[in-house]
Amino acid sequence: MIKKSDQISEFSKMKKVIISCVAGSALEWYDFAIYGFFASIIGKLFFPSGDAFQQIIASCGAFASGLIARPIGAILFGYIGDICGRKKALVISIYMMAVPTALMGLLPTYEYAGGWAGVALTLIRILQGLALGGGFTGTIVFLYEHASPKKKSTYSAWAPFSLVTGFILGALVATSVDKLLATEQLETFGWRIPFIISFLGTFVAEYVKNKLEDPKEFLDAQKEQNPNEKQNLLRQLFCKHWKGLLMVTITDVLTACGYFLISIFFTTYFDTILYLGRHNAFIIQTINMFFFALSILFGGWMADRLGKRTQMLAATVCLAALAYPLFLFIGKATFVCALLGQFGIIFLFSIYYGPIPAAICSMFPTRMRLVGVSIAHNFAMAAFGAYAPTLATYLVKWSGNVTSPSVLFIIASLVTAAALFIWKEGSEY
């Protein structure tokens, strides 16, 4: 029987870990939100081709370079985390995101630096991509290994919660700057403010470095690890634990596809496809992103009571069955229908998404958990998530049917459900 004093002690320890990890991870994802919001201005200032469309393409190209760097970052920080320590990998990743993001707000534009402005911007995006490739999964593993066995899902769910709150924070800051400043002020200096604020992340990194320790679960595994295995970590991973890489990748198909559709596609969908207007689209998206963050925590909490596999399998099957009816409801193109329909999709997705961090961490042994989770998760996000919004838009244009994006939710849910059906909870691969 767990004593009440032990529960209080665990909560006190986890509270520091949660606040630090959420703050660090949220600031990392905050950057992605503000970059997307100011993409057109950045394109004009750093890639002045005279063609607005080409400017946006160039700006998005710099953005994409960060995404391309994520798999490399996954290997780099996964290796650091499994060999040198979880805390070290987490601290470096926070610094590598916070400092370059703040520097982005200080970069000279094309007017002052010529073509080097675009080069500098792209290099910074690459650094940020490297950091993000290991930072988010580092947060997942850090929370998972610090939590007690019966609360792995509850505490690990704070990682995706931080992802969503980072996007919300970025959207709110960017919108506030946009509303408070005139267009000329925004293009002259206003766009720089949200980026410079990211320097606050260095304080989070310092706190993690000085106040937190590596999880005991990891330290115990380090003592028992064969030195030869450390030297051949990646070879061991791909030769002996390829099933784990495959299982995490397939289980994450819905994670990748669903998250990018919810966070990126729906705003454009409401505005330009359902013609609800940009203002209404932003309000609906902002309200539901708040519900999204809270639903993720609920999903993690509930999984520790029902079991991860049972809950996630039920959620994926329900989402596959209800995605089309919910899109039919959203397709009525009223504010209330869009708000409630999207919330239905978000809630079902969150019941699956909340336990995902704990589920994928449990599929690898501790000694190579971070590198395994990082590689598989980032591959899934790149392969099944990056182009999901574009594909959803194309489906609507090709079919002329506003419910057609539901097909992506249905397919992704069924693929993930198949993986969960095969998965034996508690087993390492």
C-alpha positions as CSV (number, residue, x, y, z in Angstrom):
1,M,0.0,0.0,0.0
2,I,1.4,3.4,-1.0
3,K,1.5,5.9,1.9
4,K,0.0,9.3,1.5
5,S,3.4,10.9,2.3
6,D,5.0,8.9,-0.5
7,Q,2.4,10.2,-2.9
8,I,3.0,13.8,-1.8
9,S,6.8,13.2,-2.2
10,E,6.4,11.9,-5.7
11,F,4.1,14.7,-6.7
12,S,6.5,17.3,-5.3
13,K,9.4,15.7,-7.3
14,M,7.3,15.4,-10.5
15,K,6.0,19.0,-10.2
16,K,9.5,20.4,-10.7
17,V,10.2,17.9,-13.6
18,I,6.8,18.7,-15.2
19,I,7.2,22.5,-15.0
20,S,10.7,22.4,-16.4
21,C,10.0,20.0,-19.2
22,V,6.7,21.7,-20.2
23,A,8.3,25.1,-20.2
24,G,11.3,24.0,-22.3
25,S,9.3,21.9,-24.8
26,A,6.6,24.6,-25.2
27,L,9.2,27.2,-26.1
28,E,10.6,24.9,-28.7
29,W,7.1,24.5,-30.4
30,Y,6.3,28.1,-29.9
31,D,9.0,28.9,-32.5
32,F,7.2,26.7,-35.1
33,A,4.0,28.6,-34.5
34,I,5.5,32.1,-34.8
35,Y,7.6,31.2,-37.9
36,G,4.5,30.0,-39.7
37,F,2.5,33.1,-38.7
38,F,5.3,35.5,-40.0
39,A,6.3,33.4,-43.1
40,S,5.1,35.9,-45.6
41,I,6.9,38.8,-43.9
42,I,10.1,36.7,-43.5
43,G,9.9,35.8,-47.2
44,K,9.7,39.5,-48.2
45,L,12.5,40.6,-45.9
46,F,15.0,37.7,-46.5
47,F,14.2,36.5,-50.0
48,P,13.1,39.6,-52.0
49,S,12.5,38.2,-55.5
50,G,9.7,40.7,-56.3
51,D,7.3,37.8,-56.5
52,A,5.2,37.4,-53.4
53,F,4.5,33.7,-54.1
54,Q,8.2,33.0,-54.6
55,Q,9.0,34.8,-51.4
56,I,6.7,32.5,-49.4
57,I,8.1,29.4,-51.2
58,A,11.6,30.5,-50.2
59,S,10.5,31.2,-46.7
60,C,8.8,27.8,-46.5
61,G,12.0,26.2,-47.9
62,A,14.0,27.6,-45.0
63,F,11.3,26.2,-42.7
64,A,11.4,22.8,-44.4
65,S,15.2,22.7,-43.9
66,G,14.5,22.5,-40.2
67,L,12.1,19.6,-40.6
68,I,14.7,17.8,-42.7
69,A,17.3,18.2,-39.9
70,R,14.9,16.5,-37.4
71,P,15.9,12.9,-38.1
72,I,19.6,13.8,-37.8
73,G,18.8,15.5,-34.5
74,A,16.9,12.4,-33.4
75,I,20.0,10.3,-33.8
76,L,22.4,12.9,-32.3
77,F,20.4,13.7,-29.2
78,G,19.1,10.1,-28.8
79,Y,22.7,8.9,-28.7
80,I,23.8,11.7,-26.3
81,G,20.8,10.9,-24.0
82,D,21.5,7.2,-23.9
83,I,25.2,7.4,-23.5
84,C,25.8,10.7,-21.5
85,G,22.5,11.2,-19.8
86,R,18.9,12.3,-20.3
87,K,19.4,15.6,-18.6
88,K,22.4,16.6,-20.7
89,A,20.6,15.9,-23.9
90,L,17.6,17.9,-22.7
91,V,19.6,20.9,-21.6
92,I,21.6,21.0,-24.9
93,S,18.4,20.8,-27.0
94,I,16.7,23.6,-25.1
95,Y,19.7,25.9,-25.5
96,M,20.0,24.9,-29.2
97,M,16.4,26.0,-29.7
98,A,16.3,29.1,-27.5
99,V,19.5,30.8,-28.6
100,P,19.1,30.5,-32.4
101,T,15.4,31.4,-32.2
102,A,16.3,34.6,-30.3
103,L,19.1,35.3,-32.8
104,M,16.6,35.0,-35.6
105,G,15.0,38.1,-34.2
106,L,18.4,39.9,-34.5
107,L,19.3,38.8,-38.1
108,P,20.1,41.5,-40.7
109,T,17.6,41.3,-43.6
110,Y,18.4,41.1,-47.3
111,E,18.6,44.9,-47.5
112,Y,21.7,44.9,-45.2
113,A,23.3,41.5,-45.8
114,G,22.2,40.5,-49.3
115,G,22.0,36.8,-50.0
116,W,23.8,36.0,-46.8
117,A,20.6,36.9,-44.9
118,G,18.8,33.9,-46.4
119,V,21.8,31.7,-45.7
120,A,21.9,32.7,-42.1
121,L,18.2,32.2,-41.7
122,T,18.4,28.7,-43.2
123,L,21.4,27.7,-41.0
124,I,19.4,28.8,-37.9
125,R,16.4,26.7,-39.0
126,I,18.7,23.7,-39.4
127,L,20.0,24.2,-35.8
128,Q,16.4,24.4,-34.6
129,G,15.5,21.3,-36.5
130,L,18.4,19.4,-34.9
131,A,17.2,20.5,-31.4
132,L,13.6,19.6,-32.1
133,G,14.6,16.2,-33.4
134,G,15.7,15.2,-29.9
135,G,14.1,17.8,-27.6
136,F,10.5,16.6,-27.7
137,T,11.4,12.9,-27.4
138,G,13.9,13.8,-24.7
139,T,11.1,15.4,-22.8
140,I,8.9,12.3,-23.2
141,V,11.6,10.0,-22.0
142,F,12.6,12.3,-19.1
143,L,9.0,12.4,-17.8
144,Y,8.4,8.7,-18.4
145,E,11.4,7.6,-16.5
146,H,10.9,9.9,-13.6
147,A,7.3,8.7,-13.0
148,S,6.4,5.8,-10.8
149,P,5.2,2.6,-12.6
150,K,1.5,3.2,-12.0
151,K,1.6,6.8,-13.2
152,K,3.7,6.6,-16.4
153,S,0.9,7.7,-18.7
154,T,-0.4,10.4,-16.4
155,Y,3.0,12.2,-16.2
156,S,4.2,11.4,-19.7
157,A,1.1,13.1,-21.2
158,W,2.5,16.5,-20.1
159,A,4.9,16.2,-23.1
160,P,2.2,16.4,-25.8
161,F,0.4,18.9,-23.6
162,S,3.5,21.1,-23.9
163,L,3.5,20.7,-27.6
164,V,0.0,22.1,-27.9
165,T,0.5,24.9,-25.4
166,G,3.6,26.0,-27.3
167,F,1.5,26.4,-30.5
168,I,-1.2,28.2,-28.5
169,L,1.4,30.5,-26.9
170,G,3.0,31.2,-30.3
171,A,-0.4,32.0,-32.0
172,L,-1.4,34.3,-29.1
173,V,1.9,36.3,-29.1
174,A,2.0,36.6,-32.9
175,T,-1.6,37.7,-33.1
176,S,-1.1,40.2,-30.3
177,V,1.9,41.8,-32.0
178,D,-0.1,41.8,-35.3
179,K,-3.0,43.6,-33.7
180,L,-1.0,46.1,-31.7
181,L,1.3,47.3,-34.5
182,A,0.7,48.8,-37.9
183,T,1.8,46.9,-41.0
184,E,4.9,49.1,-41.5
185,Q,5.9,48.7,-37.8
186,L,5.3,44.9,-38.0
187,E,7.6,44.5,-41.0
188,T,10.2,46.9,-39.6
189,F,10.7,45.5,-36.1
190,G,7.5,44.0,-34.8
191,W,8.0,40.5,-36.3
192,R,11.3,40.3,-34.4
193,I,9.8,40.6,-30.9
194,P,8.2,37.1,-30.6
195,F,11.5,35.5,-31.7
196,I,13.7,37.5,-29.2
197,I,11.3,36.4,-26.4
198,S,12.6,32.8,-27.0
199,F,15.8,33.8,-25.1
200,L,13.8,33.0,-21.9
201,G,14.3,29.4,-22.7
202,T,17.9,29.7,-21.6
203,F,16.7,30.2,-18.0
204,V,14.7,27.0,-18.3
205,A,17.8,25.2,-19.5
206,E,19.8,26.5,-16.5
207,Y,17.1,25.4,-14.1
208,V,17.0,21.9,-15.6
209,K,20.9,21.7,-15.4
210,N,21.1,22.9,-11.8
211,K,18.0,21.6,-10.1
212,L,17.0,18.3,-11.8
213,E,18.8,14.9,-11.9
214,D,18.8,12.1,-14.3
215,P,16.0,9.5,-13.7
216,K,16.9,6.7,-11.3
217,E,15.6,4.2,-13.9
218,F,18.2,5.4,-16.4
219,L,21.1,5.5,-13.8
220,D,20.4,2.0,-12.7
221,A,20.4,0.8,-16.4
222,Q,23.7,2.6,-17.0
223,K,25.4,0.6,-14.2
224,E,24.3,-2.7,-15.7
225,Q,25.1,-1.8,-19.3
226,N,27.8,-3.6,-21.2
227,P,30.6,-1.1,-22.3
228,N,30.7,-2.8,-25.7
229,E,27.0,-2.1,-26.1
230,K,27.6,1.6,-25.6
231,Q,30.1,1.7,-28.4
232,N,27.7,-0.1,-30.8
233,L,24.5,1.5,-29.7
234,L,23.0,2.2,-33.1
235,R,24.1,-1.2,-34.5
236,Q,22.5,-2.9,-31.5
237,L,19.3,-0.8,-32.0
238,F,18.9,-1.6,-35.7
239,C,20.0,-5.3,-35.4
240,K,18.2,-6.4,-32.2
241,H,15.4,-3.9,-31.8
242,W,14.2,-3.2,-35.3
243,K,10.8,-4.6,-34.2
244,G,10.5,-1.8,-31.7
245,L,11.4,0.8,-34.4
246,L,8.7,-0.6,-36.6
247,M,6.1,-0.9,-33.9
248,V,6.6,2.7,-32.7
249,T,6.5,4.0,-36.3
250,I,3.2,2.3,-37.1
251,T,1.7,3.1,-33.8
252,D,2.6,6.7,-34.4
253,V,0.9,6.9,-37.8
254,L,-2.3,8.4,-36.3
255,T,-0.1,10.7,-34.0
256,A,1.6,12.2,-37.0
257,C,-1.3,12.5,-39.4
258,G,-3.9,13.5,-36.7
259,Y,-1.7,16.1,-35.0
260,F,-0.8,18.0,-38.2
261,L,-4.4,18.0,-39.4
262,I,-5.7,19.3,-36.1
263,S,-3.1,21.9,-35.5
264,I,-2.5,23.2,-39.0
265,F,-5.1,22.1,-41.5
266,F,-8.3,23.0,-39.7
267,T,-7.6,26.7,-39.6
268,T,-7.3,26.9,-43.4
269,Y,-10.2,24.5,-43.7
270,F,-12.6,26.7,-41.7
271,D,-11.5,29.8,-43.5
272,T,-11.0,29.0,-47.1
273,I,-13.0,25.8,-47.7
274,L,-16.0,26.3,-45.4
275,Y,-15.9,30.1,-45.8
276,L,-16.3,30.8,-42.1
277,G,-13.8,33.7,-42.3
278,R,-10.3,34.1,-40.8
279,H,-11.6,35.6,-37.6
280,N,-14.0,32.8,-36.8
281,A,-11.5,30.2,-37.9
282,F,-9.0,31.6,-35.5
283,I,-11.5,31.7,-32.6
284,I,-12.7,28.1,-33.2
285,Q,-9.1,26.8,-33.5
286,T,-7.9,28.7,-30.4
287,I,-10.8,27.4,-28.2
288,N,-10.4,23.8,-29.4
289,M,-6.6,23.9,-28.9
290,F,-7.2,24.7,-25.3
291,F,-9.6,21.8,-25.0
292,F,-7.0,19.7,-26.9
293,A,-4.3,20.4,-24.3
294,L,-6.6,19.5,-21.4
295,S,-8.0,16.4,-23.2
296,I,-4.5,15.1,-23.6
297,L,-3.9,15.2,-19.8
298,F,-7.3,13.5,-19.3
299,G,-6.3,10.8,-21.8
300,G,-3.0,10.1,-20.0
301,W,-4.7,10.0,-16.6
302,M,-7.4,7.6,-17.7
303,A,-4.9,5.2,-19.3
304,D,-3.3,4.5,-16.0
305,R,-6.7,3.2,-14.8
306,L,-8.0,1.4,-17.9
307,G,-4.7,0.3,-19.5
308,K,-2.9,1.9,-22.4
309,R,-3.6,-0.7,-25.0
310,T,-7.3,-1.1,-24.3
311,Q,-8.0,2.7,-24.2
312,M,-5.9,3.5,-27.3
313,L,-7.4,0.7,-29.3
314,A,-10.9,1.8,-28.4
315,A,-10.2,5.4,-29.2
316,T,-8.7,4.6,-32.7
317,V,-11.6,2.4,-33.6
318,C,-14.1,5.0,-32.5
319,L,-12.3,7.7,-34.4
320,A,-12.3,5.5,-37.6
321,A,-16.0,5.0,-37.2
322,L,-17.0,8.6,-36.3
323,A,-14.6,10.7,-38.4
324,Y,-16.9,10.8,-41.4
325,P,-20.1,11.7,-39.4
326,L,-18.2,14.4,-37.5
327,F,-16.9,15.9,-40.8
328,L,-20.5,15.8,-42.1
329,F,-21.5,17.8,-39.0
330,I,-18.6,20.3,-39.5
331,G,-19.6,20.6,-43.1
332,K,-22.8,22.3,-42.2
333,A,-20.4,25.3,-42.1
334,T,-21.8,27.1,-39.1
335,F,-19.7,28.4,-36.2
336,V,-21.3,26.0,-33.6
337,C,-21.1,23.0,-35.9
338,A,-17.5,23.6,-36.7
339,L,-16.6,24.2,-33.1
340,L,-18.4,21.1,-31.7
341,G,-17.5,18.8,-34.7
342,Q,-13.8,19.6,-34.4
343,F,-13.9,19.1,-30.6
344,G,-15.4,15.6,-31.2
345,I,-12.4,14.7,-33.4
346,I,-10.0,16.3,-30.9
347,F,-11.4,14.5,-27.9
348,L,-11.3,11.0,-29.5
349,F,-7.8,11.7,-30.8
350,S,-6.7,12.9,-27.3
351,I,-7.9,9.7,-25.7
352,Y,-5.4,7.9,-27.9
353,Y,-2.7,10.6,-27.9
354,G,-2.5,11.1,-24.1
355,P,-1.0,7.6,-23.5
356,I,1.2,7.6,-26.6
357,P,4.4,8.8,-24.9
358,A,4.2,6.1,-22.3
359,A,3.3,3.5,-24.8
360,I,6.2,4.1,-27.2
361,C,8.7,4.5,-24.3
362,S,7.7,1.1,-23.0
363,M,8.6,-0.6,-26.3
364,F,12.3,-0.1,-25.8
365,P,14.7,-1.2,-23.1
366,T,16.0,1.7,-21.0
367,R,19.6,1.5,-22.2
368,M,18.5,2.5,-25.8
369,R,15.1,4.1,-25.2
370,L,15.8,7.7,-26.2
371,V,17.6,6.9,-29.5
372,G,15.0,4.3,-30.4
373,V,12.0,6.6,-29.6
374,S,13.6,9.6,-31.2
375,I,14.4,7.9,-34.5
376,A,11.0,6.1,-34.9
377,H,8.9,9.0,-33.8
378,N,10.6,11.6,-36.0
379,F,10.5,9.2,-39.0
380,A,6.8,8.8,-38.5
381,M,6.2,12.5,-38.1
382,A,8.1,13.2,-41.3
383,A,6.6,10.3,-43.4
384,F,3.0,10.5,-42.3
385,G,2.5,14.0,-40.9
386,A,4.4,16.6,-42.8
387,Y,2.3,16.4,-45.9
388,A,-1.1,15.5,-44.3
389,P,-2.5,19.1,-44.5
390,T,-1.5,19.4,-48.2
391,L,-3.0,16.0,-48.9
392,A,-6.2,16.9,-47.1
393,T,-6.5,20.1,-49.1
394,Y,-5.9,18.2,-52.4
395,L,-8.6,15.7,-51.5
396,V,-11.2,18.5,-51.1
397,K,-10.1,20.1,-54.4
398,W,-10.1,16.7,-56.3
399,S,-13.3,15.4,-54.9
400,G,-15.2,18.6,-54.4
401,N,-16.4,17.1,-51.1
402,V,-15.7,18.9,-47.8
403,T,-15.9,15.7,-45.9
404,S,-13.1,14.0,-47.8
405,P,-10.3,14.8,-45.2
406,S,-12.1,12.3,-43.0
407,V,-10.5,9.6,-45.2
408,L,-7.1,10.5,-43.7
409,F,-8.3,10.1,-40.2
410,I,-10.0,6.8,-41.0
411,I,-7.0,5.3,-42.7
412,A,-4.5,6.5,-40.1
413,S,-6.8,5.3,-37.3
414,L,-7.1,1.8,-38.8
415,V,-3.4,1.4,-39.4
416,T,-2.6,2.4,-35.8
417,A,-5.4,0.2,-34.5
418,A,-3.8,-2.8,-36.3
419,A,-0.5,-2.1,-34.6
420,L,-2.2,-1.7,-31.2
421,F,-4.0,-5.0,-31.8
422,I,-0.7,-6.8,-32.3
423,W,1.1,-4.9,-29.4
424,K,1.5,-6.7,-26.1
425,E,1.4,-4.1,-23.4
426,G,4.5,-4.3,-21.2
427,S,6.6,-6.0,-23.8
428,E,9.9,-4.6,-25.1
429,Y,10.9,-5.2,-28.7
